[in-house]
Structure formats: C-alpha cells, structure tokens
Amino acid sequence: QVQLLESGGGLVHAGDSLRLSCAASARTFSMHSMGWFRQAPGKEREFVAAISRSTGTTEYADSVKDRFTISGASAKNTVYLQMNSLKHGDTAIYYCAGDSLRSWSSCPRSSRGCYDYWGQGTQVTVSS
C-alpha cells in the first residue's frame, strides 16, 4: 500500500518562504495527478495546488497564485510546494494528495473527491 508523507513545515514570519515536500513510500511513482490541500483550525480542507504528472500542467487556488509553485521531481517520488511571501492566512496543516485513478481533466483538481491517497499533513504556521 502506497503512502504519502509530507515534510518541510514549520514556524515562519510573514513574508518568509518555505518549501514543502511530499514523498511516496513506493519506489515507483504511479499517480496521474498530485496536489496540495490545507486545513486551518476550524475550517474545511481547501485546495491549494495540483499538478499533472504526465503533462506538468498545474492549477492553483486564487489565494496562492503568484506566490506558491507546485512542481514534481522524479527523485524519491517527491512533489514540492514552494511557498513565497507567506501570510498569516496561510497558516494551516498542509496535506499532500495523490490521484491514481483519474485523468487530469476527468475530475476537478480542486475537489477532494478526485484524490485517493492522502498524507498525514505537515504544520505551517506564519506569524503576523
């Protein structure tokens, strides 16, 4: 059973940068799409960014566009989320998600229901 593990979270000041990583436990990366979601205290889990593993096509939430960048890497089956100009509102637990069943365009990438693998989350805290 493949597992996803996030890393790179921490406590930073507003305006700082942080890079999150998501590594699959399996040696072979076989997911069609991967994405990042986040959940702030008392809030619903919301979409952040997604990437097609076959084409490299990306999609971002409006709240992070131009600040965050999602990218894929073959080494260690890792997907990154580069977060720049962090704001207090970015504070949340960030979850890595993977989709091994659906094509990129067959399901809205911003929908939690389009992913069948999830990591346990990594905490990102941005002080004001």
C-alpha positions as CSV (number, residue, x, y, z in Angstrom):
1,Q,0.0,0.0,0.0
2,V,1.5,3.3,-1.1
3,Q,1.7,6.1,1.5
4,L,2.4,9.8,1.2
5,L,4.5,11.7,3.7
6,E,4.8,15.5,3.9
7,S,7.7,17.4,5.3
8,G,9.1,20.9,5.4
9,G,6.5,22.6,7.6
10,G,7.5,25.0,10.4
11,L,7.1,28.3,12.1
12,V,8.0,31.3,9.9
13,H,7.4,35.1,9.8
14,A,5.1,36.8,7.3
15,G,7.0,37.4,4.1
16,D,9.2,34.4,4.5
17,S,9.4,31.4,2.2
18,L,9.0,27.7,2.9
19,R,9.2,24.6,0.7
20,L,7.1,21.6,1.4
21,S,7.9,18.1,0.1
22,C,5.7,15.1,-0.4
23,A,7.3,11.7,-0.8
24,A,5.6,8.5,-1.8
25,S,6.6,5.4,0.1
26,A,6.6,3.3,-3.0
27,R,9.7,3.2,-5.2
28,T,7.7,3.6,-8.4
29,F,5.7,6.8,-8.8
30,S,2.4,5.8,-10.5
31,M,-0.1,8.6,-9.8
32,H,-1.7,10.6,-12.5
33,S,-2.0,13.8,-10.5
34,M,-0.8,15.1,-7.2
35,G,-1.9,18.1,-5.2
36,W,-1.8,20.1,-2.0
37,F,-4.6,20.9,0.3
38,R,-4.6,22.8,3.5
39,Q,-6.8,23.0,6.6
40,A,-6.8,25.8,9.1
41,P,-8.2,25.4,12.6
42,G,-12.0,25.3,12.5
43,K,-12.0,25.4,8.7
44,E,-12.7,23.0,5.9
45,R,-9.9,21.4,4.0
46,E,-9.3,23.6,0.9
47,F,-7.5,23.2,-2.4
48,V,-4.1,24.8,-2.8
49,A,-2.4,23.5,-6.0
50,A,-2.2,20.5,-8.2
51,I,0.0,19.1,-11.0
52,S,-0.4,16.5,-13.7
53,R,2.4,14.0,-13.5
54,S,2.1,13.2,-17.2
55,T,2.0,16.7,-18.8
56,G,3.2,19.0,-16.0
57,T,0.0,21.1,-16.2
58,T,-0.6,23.0,-12.9
59,E,-3.6,24.5,-11.2
60,Y,-3.7,26.9,-8.3
61,A,-6.2,28.4,-5.9
62,D,-6.6,32.1,-6.4
63,S,-5.4,32.8,-2.9
64,V,-2.0,31.4,-3.6
65,K,-1.5,32.1,-7.3
66,D,1.7,34.1,-8.0
67,R,3.1,33.1,-4.5
68,F,3.1,29.3,-4.5
69,T,4.6,27.0,-7.1
70,I,4.0,23.3,-7.3
71,S,6.5,21.1,-9.1
72,G,7.3,17.4,-9.5
73,A,10.6,15.6,-9.1
74,S,11.5,12.0,-10.1
75,A,14.0,11.5,-7.3
76,K,12.4,9.9,-4.3
77,N,9.0,10.2,-5.9
78,T,8.7,13.7,-4.5
79,V,6.4,16.6,-5.2
80,Y,7.2,20.1,-3.9
81,L,5.3,23.2,-2.9
82,Q,7.4,26.3,-2.9
83,M,5.7,28.9,-0.8
84,N,6.8,32.5,-1.1
85,S,5.6,35.7,0.5
86,L,3.8,33.8,3.2
87,K,0.9,35.4,5.0
88,H,-0.7,34.7,8.3
89,G,-3.7,33.4,6.4
90,D,-1.5,30.6,5.0
91,T,-1.3,29.1,8.5
92,A,-2.7,25.6,8.3
93,I,-1.9,21.9,8.1
94,Y,-0.9,21.1,4.6
95,Y,-1.8,17.8,3.1
96,C,-0.3,16.1,0.1
97,A,-2.8,14.3,-2.1
98,G,-2.5,11.8,-5.0
99,D,-4.8,10.5,-7.7
100,S,-4.0,7.1,-9.2
101,L,-7.4,6.5,-10.8
102,R,-8.4,9.5,-12.9
103,S,-7.1,11.5,-15.8
104,W,-6.3,15.1,-15.2
105,S,-9.3,16.6,-16.9
106,S,-11.8,14.0,-15.8
107,C,-12.2,15.4,-12.4
108,P,-11.9,18.9,-10.9
109,R,-8.4,19.0,-9.4
110,S,-9.7,21.3,-6.6
111,S,-12.1,18.6,-5.4
112,R,-11.0,16.4,-2.5
113,G,-13.0,13.6,-4.1
114,C,-10.6,13.4,-7.0
115,Y,-7.8,12.0,-4.9
116,D,-7.5,8.6,-3.4
117,Y,-4.2,9.0,-1.5
118,W,-3.5,11.4,1.3
119,G,-0.6,12.2,3.6
120,Q,-0.9,12.9,7.3
121,G,-0.1,16.6,7.0
122,T,2.6,19.0,8.0
123,Q,2.0,22.1,10.1
124,V,2.8,25.5,8.6
125,T,2.5,28.5,11.0
126,V,3.0,32.0,9.8
127,S,3.3,34.7,12.4
128,S,2.0,38.2,11.7
